[in-house]
């Protein structure tokens, strides 16, 4: 499978970009932060200390055993500069100190973009995992067991798929008193599992008629053992492909919800609410919306490339051709 996956350079490029974005989100605090990563002061070592007040590292103590390890980019996503520290009007255009400019509050765009990857990718990946897990379980049960289980799962999936997805998400989010990262992830996952369920159900219907499944039943294996040992593993291919495509789709949905004000709420940065904040200043501060929009584009394209590559690598016809 890896040989087929790595045949096209674009597949490797998509995988490399997806892994790089995941690493960026995971280590955002170590990349862009206005607090030191480590602070050794008065004989104590602290991780990400709060330097407001007396714990700040005075310049006069340099060389006396006190030291600090800073992030490569020394701006935080929430830091609003003091009025006396501002040089020009806000938002500030890209400069040496702020490579991607600032927003209308003076917060650094690059720092918010890096930390926004954590919210956008976190919601996208978590929602895709829950969506695929739920769709895989229900699809396998519906396809293998049939009967009333298949009828119930199929009808519920059809009801969910009959509604416009964004409208359904807006309704559910509007019912909640306050939207959070967890609620956004849960709403996307619980309304998107129907797509995965249909794919897995179709595969389970095919697999349950295969000779090795019939042999397992003929040998007297319980239905649950046949399901877990033979049907489920052979239905993982469409679920894996759906997971990669689901990440890109969930990121787009999260960005749309945040843009409309019912997703990730400020001041927590996400690429969607960064675009929404920048729309009011697009004529004078184009960078506020452009860079998060490019981040969404690159992320969705990279995950779609990985999804297409997995689909081709796991295709049974291609496997038979390679053999």
N, C-alpha and C positions, 0 to 999 in steps of 0.2 A: 504494500500500500504506500509506503514512504517513497519507493522508487517512482511510482506513478504520480504521487503528489509533487515530488521535486523535479519532475521533468520540465515544467514551465517556470521560467524565472519569476513571472508575476505571482505565482503561488507562494514562492519563498519570500518575495517582497511583501505580500499581504501579511504573511505570518510574522515576519520581522517587525513590521509596523505595529501589528496588534500586540505583540509581546512588549515592544518598546512603550506603547501607550499604557499597557497594564503596569509596567514597572514604574512609569512616571506617576500614575495614580497611587500606587502602593507606597512610594517613597516621596510623596509630595512635600512632607514636612522637612525632609532632608535636602530638598532642592531649592525651595523658595520659602524663606522664613526670616522674620525680623528678630527672632530670638536665637541665641546660640544653641547648637545641638547639645554641646556639653559645656559645663561651666565648673571650673575648679576654683573655689573661693573660700578662704578661711579654713582650708583643710578639708572641705566637703566637695564632693563631686555630684553635680545635678544634671539631669537629662531634661532638656527643654525648660529651663527655669523661667519664672516670671521676673523680668528685670525692671518692673515698674517700682520705683522707690529705692530703698536702701540696699537691695540685693544687686543693683547694677554694678558692673565691673568698672571702677574708676580707672582713668588713664594713669593716675599716679601710682597705682599698684603694679603696673607692668614690671616684670622682672623680679617680683617678690614671691614667686611661686603660684600666683593666680593667673589663670589662662582660660581662654574660651575658644571653642571650635564652632565656626559659623557655617551656615549653608552657603553654597556657591552664589546664590542670588539673595541678597539681604533685604528683601521686602516681603511683608506678610500680606495675606489676602484680605485682612480686615482692618489694616492700619490706615487710619485717616490722619494725614499730617496736620500739625498745628498751624493756625493761621499765620503765625510769625515765620514759619518755615517755608511757606509758599513763595515761589519766585514770580510766577505768572498766573494767568487766569486758568480756571478748570473748565473742562478736562485738558490736561497737558498732552501735547503731541508726543510721538516717539522721540526719545532722546537717549543720551548715553546712560543716564541714571535709570530711565524707564524705557527699555527697548521697544515695548509695544504701547507706550503711552499710559495714561491713567483714565479713570472714569470721572464722573462729575463730582464725586466725593473726594477725589485725590488718591483713591486706592489703585495700586499698581495692576495693570491689565494682565501682565505676564504671570504674576503671582496668583491672581484669581483664575487665570486659564489653567495653570498647573493644578491648583487645588480643585477647580471645577471638574477636572478629569476624574477625580475621586467620586464625586457625586454622580456624574453622568455615566461613567463606566460602571460604577458600583451598582447603580439602579439597573443598568442594561444587563450586566452579567447575572446579577441575582435574579432579576425577573425572568431571564431566559432559562436559568437553571430550574427555577420553580415551575415555570411553564412547561418545560420539556419533561421534568420528572412527573408532573401531574398528567400531562398528555400521554406519556409513555405508559404509565400504570393503567390509566383508563382505556387507552387504545388497545393494549394487549388483552385486558380482561374482556373488552367488547368483542374483539376479533376471535379470541380463542373460545370463550364460553358461549357466545351467541345468546339467543333467547331474550329474556327480559332485560338482561344486563346490556346486551348490544342495543336493544331498543331504547333503554333509558339514556345511555351515554350518547347515542347518535342523535336523539331528539334534543337533548340539552345543548349539544354542540351546534346543531342546526339553528337553535334559537339564538345562541350567542353570535353565530356568524351572520344572522339575518339583520343585526343592528349595525349601523355605521360605527366603526370602532372608536373613532375619536369622540363622537357624540356620547357613546356609552361610557367612555372614560370620564368625560366631563360631568355626566350625571352622577356617577359614583363618587367622584372627587368632590362634587358640590354638596353631597349629602354629609360628608365628613365635616366635623367642626373645625379641624385644623389639619392641613396636609403636611406630611413629613416625608423623609426619604423612604421610610419603611412602608408607609401607606401608598406612596406612589409606586413602589416596587410591587406591592401586593395587588394593587388594582390592575396593573399591566399584566402580571402573571395570571391572575384569576380570570381575566377576560381574553387571554390569548392561547390558552391550552387547547382550545378546540381545533386549531390548525394542526398542531402536532398529533392530536388524538386521531384525526382522520388519516394522516399518513401512516401512523403506526398500526391502526386497525386494518388498513388495506394490506400491510405487510403480514400481520398476524393471520389474516384470512388465507394468505398464500402459504405461510409456513406450517399451519396446522394440518395441511393436506400432504406435507412432505413425507417420504417413506420413513425417515428416522423418528418422526413424531408418531406415526402409526405403529412402528416397532416398539416404541416406548409404551404405548397404550396396550399393545398385545402382550408385553411382558408383565403387565399388571402394575405398572407404576401409577401411583396416585395422580390425580389430575393436577394438583398443585406442584408436584415434583416435575411433571412433564412441562408445565407452564414455566417454572423457574429455570429448569436446567436446559430446555431445548427451544422453547418458543421465545422467551424473553431475550436471550443473548442474540438470536438471529433477527430480532426486530430493532436492534440498537442503531443500525446504519442510518435509517431515516431520522431517528431521534438526534443523532450527532449532527447531521446536516442541518436539521431544524434549529438546533441550539446555536450554531454559528450565525445563521441568518437571523435568528431571534434576537441576538445581541444588538446587531445593527438596527433592527426594527424597533426594539425597546428603547434604544438611545434616541431615535427620532421621535418616538412617542413621548418620552420624558422631556425632550427639548420643547416639543409642541405644548405640552401641559405647563411647563415652567414659563414658556413665552406668554401663555394665556393667563398666568397668575395662579394656577391651581396645581402646580407641581412643587418642586423644591422651592421653599420660601427664602427670600433674602433675610439676613445677610449671607446665608450659606451660598457660596457660588456654585452655579451649574452653568453649562454652556447655553442652555435655553434662557434662563433669566438674565444672563449677561447680554444676549442679543436683545431681549426685551428692554433692558435698561438703556442700551445704546441707540434704540430706534428714535428716541426723542432728540438725540444729538447727532443723527447721522449726517446732517449737512455740514456740521463743524467738527465732528469727532468720529470719522468713519471707522477708525480702528476699534472702537468699542464693540461694534457688531461684526466687523469683517473677520477678525481673528477667531472668535468662538465659532462663527459659521464655518470657517475653513477647518477648524478642529473637528466639527461634526462630520463634514464631508470626508476628511481623510479617514476618520475612524470607521464610518459606515462602509466606505469603499473597501478598506482593508479586511473587515470582517466578512463582507460579501465575497471577496476574492477567496478567502479561506473556505467559506461555505461552498462555493462552486468547485474548488479544488477537492474538498472532501467528497462532494457528490460524485465527481468523476472517478476519484480513487476507489470509492466503495461500490461503484456500479457493478452489478453481477456480470453484465455483458462484457465489460472491459476485463474483469477478472478471468472470464472464460477465454477471451481473446488472447490475453497475456500468457495463459497456460498453454 
